[in-house]
Amino acid sequence: MSQIDQVLTSLRRVIRAIDLHSKQLVKTVSVTGPQLRLLQLIRREGDATASELSEAMSLSQATVTSILDRLEDRGLLERIRSQTDKRKIHPRLTETGSRLLDQAPTPLQDSFVRKFDQLQSWEQHMIIASLQRLAEMMDAEDIDASPYLDLGSLDRTIEKE
């Protein structure tokens, strides 16, 4: 197999792994990767605002607000006005949202992060540099992307992120 075929095959495997995991996530708990990640952040952060959640997810506040709207419509969270500052609203998980998180599979990036952290520093830097160069070669260095693995909506029946 030529070197270019090896590169393209490896890229396809990464894309396919993300796709398969995303489909499994939708199949098992009926949420997309960004929705699951947001629910996890709400559980972990407690009294975070939409602005703070958008910063933590590296997504625009409008995108996070849209995801919050859909999760609230599904009864997975509720919005609670702050007792100390009435201008602030905090999303909180409902019982249904908490149960969903308890049943959700481990996000794909968790396994990746664990394995990446076990690499030596030089190898981490080599991977980062190679992936950044690859993004540049694919004219993708200016594409907005967040640091979690998801292909987005898999089906028109699933809400758009």
C-alpha positions as CSV (number, residue, x, y, z in Angstrom):
1,M,0.0,0.0,0.0
2,S,1.4,3.4,-1.0
3,Q,2.0,6.1,1.7
4,I,-0.8,8.2,0.4
5,D,-3.1,5.2,0.6
6,Q,-2.0,4.6,4.2
7,V,-2.7,8.2,5.1
8,L,-6.2,8.2,3.5
9,T,-7.0,4.8,5.0
10,S,-6.1,6.0,8.5
11,L,-8.2,9.2,8.0
12,R,-11.1,7.1,6.9
13,R,-10.7,4.9,10.0
14,V,-10.8,7.9,12.3
15,I,-13.9,9.3,10.5
16,R,-15.5,5.9,10.6
17,A,-14.8,5.5,14.4
18,I,-16.4,8.8,15.1
19,D,-19.4,8.0,12.9
20,L,-19.9,4.6,14.6
21,H,-19.7,6.0,18.0
22,S,-22.1,8.9,17.2
23,K,-24.6,6.4,15.8
24,Q,-24.3,4.3,18.9
25,L,-24.8,7.3,21.1
26,V,-28.0,8.3,19.3
27,K,-29.2,4.7,19.3
28,T,-28.6,4.1,23.0
29,V,-29.6,7.4,24.6
30,S,-31.2,9.4,21.8
31,V,-28.9,12.4,22.0
32,T,-26.1,13.7,19.9
33,G,-22.5,14.2,21.0
34,P,-22.8,17.9,21.6
35,Q,-26.0,17.4,23.6
36,L,-24.4,14.7,25.8
37,R,-21.3,16.9,26.3
38,L,-23.5,19.8,27.4
39,L,-25.5,17.6,29.8
40,Q,-22.2,16.4,31.3
41,L,-20.9,19.9,31.7
42,I,-24.2,21.0,33.4
43,R,-23.9,18.1,35.9
44,R,-20.2,18.8,36.5
45,E,-20.3,22.6,36.7
46,G,-23.5,23.0,38.7
47,D,-24.4,26.7,38.5
48,A,-22.8,27.5,35.1
49,T,-24.5,30.0,32.8
50,A,-25.0,29.5,29.1
51,S,-22.1,31.8,28.5
52,E,-19.8,29.8,30.7
53,L,-20.9,26.5,29.1
54,S,-20.3,27.9,25.6
55,E,-16.8,28.8,26.6
56,A,-16.2,25.4,28.1
57,M,-17.4,23.7,24.9
58,S,-15.7,26.1,22.5
59,L,-19.0,26.8,20.8
60,S,-20.9,30.1,20.3
61,Q,-23.3,31.1,22.9
62,A,-26.1,31.0,20.3
63,T,-25.3,27.4,19.5
64,V,-25.3,26.4,23.2
65,T,-28.6,28.2,23.7
66,S,-30.1,26.3,20.8
67,I,-28.9,23.0,22.2
68,L,-30.2,24.0,25.7
69,D,-33.6,24.8,24.1
70,R,-33.9,21.4,22.6
71,L,-32.8,19.6,25.8
72,E,-35.3,21.6,27.8
73,D,-38.0,20.7,25.2
74,R,-37.2,17.1,25.8
75,G,-37.5,17.4,29.6
76,L,-33.8,16.7,30.2
77,L,-33.0,20.0,31.8
78,E,-34.8,23.1,33.3
79,R,-33.6,26.7,33.5
80,I,-33.5,28.2,37.0
81,R,-33.1,31.9,37.7
82,S,-30.2,32.7,40.1
83,Q,-31.2,33.6,43.6
84,T,-28.3,36.0,44.0
85,D,-28.4,37.7,40.5
86,K,-31.8,37.6,38.9
87,R,-30.2,38.4,35.5
88,K,-28.5,35.0,35.4
89,I,-30.2,31.7,34.5
90,H,-28.7,28.3,35.2
91,P,-29.6,25.1,33.4
92,R,-30.1,22.2,35.8
93,L,-30.6,18.5,34.9
94,T,-34.0,17.1,35.5
95,E,-34.4,13.5,36.9
96,T,-34.8,12.3,33.3
97,G,-31.6,14.1,32.3
98,S,-29.7,12.6,35.2
99,R,-30.9,9.1,34.3
100,L,-29.9,9.6,30.7
101,L,-26.4,10.6,31.7
102,D,-26.2,7.5,33.9
103,Q,-27.1,5.3,31.0
104,A,-24.9,7.1,28.4
105,P,-21.8,5.4,26.9
106,T,-18.4,6.8,27.6
107,P,-17.6,9.6,25.1
108,L,-15.1,8.5,22.4
109,Q,-12.8,11.4,23.3
110,D,-12.5,10.1,26.9
111,S,-10.7,7.0,25.7
112,F,-8.6,9.0,23.3
113,V,-7.6,11.5,26.1
114,R,-6.6,8.7,28.4
115,K,-4.4,7.1,25.8
116,F,-2.9,10.4,24.6
117,D,-2.0,11.3,28.1
118,Q,0.0,8.1,28.4
119,L,2.2,9.1,25.5
120,Q,5.5,10.8,26.0
121,S,5.6,14.5,25.5
122,W,7.6,14.3,22.2
123,E,5.1,11.9,20.7
124,Q,2.2,14.1,21.8
125,H,3.8,17.1,20.1
126,M,4.5,15.1,17.0
127,I,0.9,14.1,16.7
128,I,-0.3,17.6,17.3
129,A,2.0,19.0,14.6
130,S,1.1,16.3,12.1
131,L,-2.7,16.8,12.6
132,Q,-2.3,20.6,12.3
133,R,-0.3,20.1,9.1
134,L,-2.9,17.7,7.8
135,A,-5.7,20.2,8.5
136,E,-3.7,22.8,6.6
137,M,-3.2,20.4,3.7
138,M,-7.0,19.9,3.5
139,D,-7.6,23.6,3.6
140,A,-9.4,23.1,7.0
141,E,-7.2,25.2,9.3
142,D,-9.8,28.0,9.4
143,I,-12.9,25.7,9.9
144,D,-14.5,26.3,13.3
145,A,-14.3,23.2,15.4
146,S,-14.7,22.3,19.0
147,P,-12.4,19.9,20.9
148,Y,-14.7,17.0,21.1
149,L,-15.3,14.1,18.7
150,D,-18.7,14.2,17.0
151,L,-19.9,14.3,13.4
152,G,-22.9,16.3,14.3
153,S,-26.4,15.3,13.4
154,L,-26.6,11.9,11.8
155,D,-30.2,12.0,10.6
156,R,-32.7,14.7,9.7
157,T,-35.0,13.4,12.5
158,I,-32.3,14.3,15.0
159,E,-32.2,18.0,15.9
160,K,-29.6,20.1,14.2
161,E,-26.8,21.5,16.3
